[in-house]
Amino acid sequence: MALKATIFKLDLTVSDITRGYYEDHALTIARHPSETDLRMLVRLAVFALNAHENLAFTKGLSTTDEPDLWQKSLTGEIEHWIDLGQPIDKRIRQSCGKATKVSIYTYQKNTVNMWYETVKETAERFKNLSVVHLALSDENLVARLIDRTMKLNCVIEDDQMQLSNDSDTLTIQMNVVKAADLSKGGW
């Protein structure tokens, strides 16, 4: 018998000082059985970094032809494709061909430089691609922020995010590995 996704409910308040974006979001997140607390929290952080009324979580780990998040136009075109982790060259090429803007967020410690060297030649060809490494101040706080029903506050300013609940605050540093040549909001 296959394991089913675990459903989480989240009230997320985003205060993005850099973009001038201030909104509350009521989100439902399905966590794949193989997804860790860390990866799920990174998905939430990436949602906050790119928050938009049309930004949505996809099927994620349960499908290979969709990103972790995407923003689609009213006509169904993919405006922003967002992947987490360290995708291979082929996936980078495919996503850059499907979307106006592509963002990759890495979060694995000490491996981003090695991974980027293996995909650098491909990545540098695409002007619509950005790669950002998210460095968490204390991964031990992740478990204390995750709950089946969450209320999180997110403050983003310049290259730093603070994600907090009533008792804990996690700081996430955004380090740009490759910047896109686009000037539209989000990381």
Wavefront OBJ file of the C-alpha trace (Angstrom):
o trace
v 0.000 0.000 0.000
v 1.390 3.394 -1.017
v 1.855 6.042 1.605
v -0.255 9.166 1.195
v 0.802 12.781 1.442
v 0.457 14.539 4.791
v -1.607 17.719 4.672
v -0.459 20.881 6.461
v -2.380 24.143 6.895
v -0.477 27.406 7.050
v -1.362 31.016 7.690
v 1.614 32.917 6.279
v 2.139 36.653 6.677
v 4.677 37.957 4.165
v 6.353 41.336 4.703
v 8.779 41.722 1.806
v 10.338 45.115 2.391
v 12.580 44.764 -0.664
v 9.672 44.264 -3.104
v 7.094 46.274 -1.173
v 4.858 43.192 -0.909
v 2.715 42.797 2.226
v 0.076 40.053 2.185
v -1.447 37.228 4.198
v -1.737 33.799 2.582
v -3.834 30.828 3.727
v -2.033 27.805 2.272
v -2.588 24.072 2.173
v 0.590 22.071 1.647
v 0.725 18.396 0.767
v 3.993 16.843 1.934
v 5.104 13.806 -0.048
v 6.032 10.831 2.211
v 9.687 11.137 1.166
v 9.888 14.902 1.794
v 11.748 16.044 4.906
v 10.752 18.860 7.266
v 13.722 20.857 5.939
v 12.640 20.581 2.303
v 9.049 21.477 3.153
v 10.170 24.531 5.112
v 12.353 25.578 2.190
v 9.288 25.292 -0.089
v 7.417 27.620 2.274
v 10.323 30.071 2.363
v 10.579 30.059 -1.425
v 6.831 30.704 -1.670
v 7.303 33.751 0.565
v 10.275 34.996 -1.474
v 8.238 34.878 -4.674
v 4.746 35.472 -3.265
v 2.221 36.459 -5.903
v -1.518 35.936 -6.271
v -0.932 33.394 -9.071
v 1.941 31.493 -7.421
v 0.981 27.916 -6.538
v 2.454 24.704 -5.192
v 2.455 21.865 -7.725
v 2.463 18.099 -7.299
v 6.189 18.477 -6.584
v 8.033 15.262 -5.769
v 5.215 13.093 -7.058
v 5.727 14.222 -10.682
v 8.799 14.929 -12.774
v 7.253 17.241 -15.358
v 6.313 20.034 -12.940
v 8.406 22.302 -10.714
v 7.938 22.649 -6.965
v 6.081 25.934 -7.485
v 4.948 27.868 -10.492
v 3.220 31.043 -11.460
v 0.971 30.810 -14.486
v -0.698 33.538 -16.504
v -4.450 33.624 -16.950
v -3.930 31.955 -20.351
v -1.987 29.069 -18.780
v 1.529 30.094 -19.831
v 4.232 29.436 -17.244
v 5.538 32.812 -16.135
v 7.790 31.528 -13.339
v 9.115 27.980 -12.860
v 10.639 27.348 -9.414
v 12.704 24.260 -8.569
v 14.336 23.276 -5.284
v 17.557 21.354 -4.947
v 20.181 20.657 -7.561
v 18.622 19.726 -10.915
v 20.573 18.168 -13.755
v 21.437 19.964 -17.015
v 18.517 18.428 -18.914
v 15.928 19.672 -16.412
v 17.472 23.153 -16.452
v 17.283 23.296 -20.268
v 13.699 22.036 -20.317
v 12.449 24.436 -17.643
v 14.168 27.435 -19.246
v 12.446 26.571 -22.508
v 9.004 26.279 -20.880
v 8.922 29.406 -18.705
v 9.547 33.121 -18.960
v 11.526 33.050 -15.705
v 13.189 30.097 -13.936
v 14.516 30.100 -10.378
v 16.476 27.325 -8.700
v 16.891 27.407 -4.929
v 19.538 25.202 -3.397
v 19.656 24.546 0.322
v 22.002 21.600 0.821
v 25.024 22.547 2.904
v 28.494 22.538 1.357
v 27.459 21.110 -2.029
v 26.181 24.105 -3.999
v 29.560 25.020 -5.495
v 30.333 21.472 -6.613
v 26.866 21.088 -8.136
v 26.974 24.457 -9.884
v 30.317 23.641 -11.488
v 28.704 20.558 -13.072
v 25.831 22.595 -14.598
v 27.533 25.976 -15.041
v 27.993 25.722 -18.809
v 24.278 25.014 -19.275
v 23.108 27.517 -16.656
v 25.140 30.416 -18.033
v 23.411 30.091 -21.444
v 20.009 31.082 -20.069
v 19.294 34.733 -19.275
v 15.936 33.813 -17.708
v 17.575 31.600 -15.038
v 18.548 32.559 -11.512
v 20.184 30.304 -8.936
v 20.043 31.212 -5.250
v 21.509 29.300 -2.314
v 19.481 29.485 0.900
v 21.683 29.217 3.989
v 19.717 28.479 7.162
v 21.093 29.882 10.408
v 20.095 26.825 12.470
v 18.586 23.702 10.906
v 17.632 22.491 14.410
v 14.897 25.156 14.450
v 13.147 23.629 11.423
v 11.342 20.946 13.435
v 10.098 23.588 15.890
v 8.565 25.669 13.078
v 6.775 22.750 11.372
v 3.358 21.675 12.638
v 0.203 20.334 10.985
v -1.382 23.747 11.581
v 1.095 26.612 11.371
v 1.053 30.357 11.677
v 4.287 31.846 10.377
v 5.508 35.387 9.865
v 8.061 36.117 7.194
v 10.073 39.326 6.936
v 12.309 39.753 3.901
v 14.792 42.581 3.550
v 17.639 42.727 1.054
v 19.293 39.292 1.061
v 17.887 37.983 4.329
v 14.647 36.393 5.505
v 13.360 35.821 9.012
v 10.739 33.105 9.358
v 9.109 32.918 12.783
v 6.281 31.495 14.837
v 5.308 32.518 18.370
v 8.486 31.143 19.950
v 11.244 30.669 17.342
v 12.892 32.663 14.557
v 14.917 31.149 11.747
v 17.155 33.408 9.666
v 17.753 32.449 6.049
v 20.496 34.135 4.045
v 19.945 34.341 0.267
v 23.202 34.023 -1.660
v 22.920 34.627 -5.396
v 24.919 32.077 -7.391
v 23.604 33.247 -10.778
v 21.353 36.233 -11.361
v 18.760 36.295 -14.124
v 18.788 39.202 -16.532
v 15.166 39.952 -15.640
v 14.095 42.732 -13.330
v 10.678 41.360 -12.313
v 10.187 40.819 -8.555
v 11.069 37.846 -6.438
v 14.265 36.004 -5.841
l 1 2 3 4 5 6 7 8 9 10 11 12 13 14 15 16 17 18 19 20 21 22 23 24 25 26 27 28 29 30 31 32 33 34 35 36 37 38 39 40 41 42 43 44 45 46 47 48 49 50 51 52 53 54 55 56 57 58 59 60 61 62 63 64 65 66 67 68 69 70 71 72 73 74 75 76 77 78 79 80 81 82 83 84 85 86 87 88 89 90 91 92 93 94 95 96 97 98 99 100 101 102 103 104 105 106 107 108 109 110 111 112 113 114 115 116 117 118 119 120 121 122 123 124 125 126 127 128 129 130 131 132 133 134 135 136 137 138 139 140 141 142 143 144 145 146 147 148 149 150 151 152 153 154 155 156 157 158 159 160 161 162 163 164 165 166 167 168 169 170 171 172 173 174 175 176 177 178 179 180 181 182 183 184 185 186 187
